[in-house]
Amino acid sequence: MAEIATFGAGCFWGVEAAFQRIPGVIDTAVGYSGGETPNPTYKDVCTDETGHAEVVQVTFDPAKVSYEELLDVFWQAHDPTQVNRQGPDFGTQYRTAIFFHSPEQETSAKKSRAAIDASGKFKRPVATEITPATTFYRAEEYHQKYCFLPFLNQGTRNFDEAKAGQNLPLRGVPSGGRCVRGKSRHRI
């Protein structure tokens, strides 16, 4: 039976691309979670007044990929020591967050955060919040699978090829799995 995991790690485009590459991930969707405003739009979230984080909701088969393995991808996909920003993008919507869906996910997330903090990999303490999952608001369709859109990739790879596990380059997605947007505080 499929399970859901929800992660906030800055701009959701590149984070979604990192999870899409993992065998056992059934689907991903980008959206907003952790705030107070019901049914927010991207424009609303960019005001930094809704309380929502940009997140990726991952549907996965736990028989093929564990939640702990997804946590490993999460830690690798961003800098968890940055508070309310990732790279040039800033605001609470870009915070580092794990939204757990069960007590088991909460335990695993806290254990994983403690291990990554104690590892010495980062010079600063890990700032990732671990909180219960709240309502997930799916982002507008033009944000979904963004790093796999033909105009960005010029047809070099699409989502179906990614799910098939083909190791083709993604234009705009460096080896770390981040989708390059080119500037901060993007507007629609």
N, C-alpha and C positions, 0 to 999 in steps of 0.2 A: 504494500500500500504506500502511495506517495506521501511525502511529508513536505512541509514548507519551511524555509528559512528566510529571514529578512535582514539585510545588511545595509548600512549607510557608510559610505567610504569616499565622500566627495562627489564629484560629478558622476552621475549614474551611468553615463554612456560606456566609459572604459571598464567600469566595474562589471557591468552586465556582460561585456565581451569576455572578460576573464572567466566568469562562471559558465558561459555558454560552451567553452572549450572542454569542460570536464565531463568525462564519461559518467553516466549515471544522473546527470542533470537532464531532466525531462523538458523543462521550459523555464524561461525567465521573463519577468516583466519589470519595467521601471515605473516608479511612482513616488508617492509622498506618504510619509508616516511620521508619527510622533508629535504632531501638532494639535492645535485646537480648532482651526478653521475647517469646516466641513466642505468637501468637494473642491479643494483648491485647484487652481490652474497653475501652470508653470509661471505665468506672469505674477500671480499672487505669491507664490513661494519665493520668487526672486526679490520681493520687497523685504524679505527677512523679517516679516511681521506675523507669519502664520504659525511659527513654531515647528513646522514640518522639516524633515530632512529628506534630501533626495535619497531614495533607497532602491535596492534591487530585491525583488521577491523571487526566490529560487524554489522551484518545485523539483524535488529529487527523489530518486529511488534509493532508500537506505540499504537495500541489498547490494547495490552497485557502488555507492559512494556514501561514506559516513558523514555525519554532521561535523565531526572533528576534521575531516579532510576539507570540507567547505570552509571551516574556520581558518585552516592553513592558507587557502586561496585568499580569503579576506585579508589576512595579515600581510600577504605579499602584494596585494593590489593597491595599497596606499600607505601613507605614513601615519600610523595611528597615534603619533605624538603631537600632531598638529591640532590645535583647538579651533574649531569653527572655520576651517579652511583646508584646502588641499591645493598645493602649488599656488597658481595665480588666482584661483577661485576662493572667495571669502564670504563668510556669513554663516549663520547657524544651520542653514540648509545643507552645508557641506561638512557638517560635523561627522566624526567617526562614531558609529553606533551599531550595536547588535540588538535587534529586537527579537526576544525569544518567544517561542510558541508553546513551550512546555517546561516543566521543572527540570527535565533531563537536559534540554537545550541550555537553560540558565546555568546549571551546574557545569556543563561542558564549556560554555563561553567564559565563565569566571575562572575556571581552571586554566583554560587556554590563555586568557589575558594575563594571569599571574605568571605563567611559564614564559610568555613572550617578554613580559616586563623584566623578569629575572634573568633572561638570556644574555643581557648585555648588548643585544643587537642595536639598540637605540640609546643615544646619549641622554635623551629626555624621557620622563615617565610616559607610559601609555595613557592616553586621554580618552580612550574608547568608553562610551557609556554602555551599560548593559541594562536594558529595561524591558518590561513586558511589551509584546507586540500590541499595537493599537490598530485602528482601522487603516487598511492599506487603500490609498486612492491611486488608481492606475493613471499614469501620465498620458498626455495626449499621444495619439498614434504616431506622430512624426518623431517621437522620442524612442519608440520601441525598436529594438534591434538596430539602433542608429549606426553603430560601427560596421554593420553589414549592408548598409544601403548602397545601391549601385553608384550613385553620384560620388560617394566618398571612396569607394573601393574600385571604381572603374571596372566592375565586373570580375575582379580577380578572385573574389570569394563571396559566397552568400551563406545565409544561416543554415540551409540544408547541407551544404558542403561542410560547414563547421560541425554540425551535429553528426555527420558521418565520420568525423575524426580526420579529415584530410588536412595535412599540414601545409596549407598554402599561406602565403603572406597576406596580411591585412594592411592595406594602405591606410595610414593614419593611426595605426595601433602598434606602438613600439613593442618590443619583446616582453615588457612588463605587463602588457595587457591593457594599457591605458589608451583611450581614444583621444587624439589630439584635436582640440577645438580651436586653438590658435589665439584666443584672447580670453580675458576673465570677464566675469559678470555679463554673460551673454544675454542678449535681449531677442525677443521674437519680433 
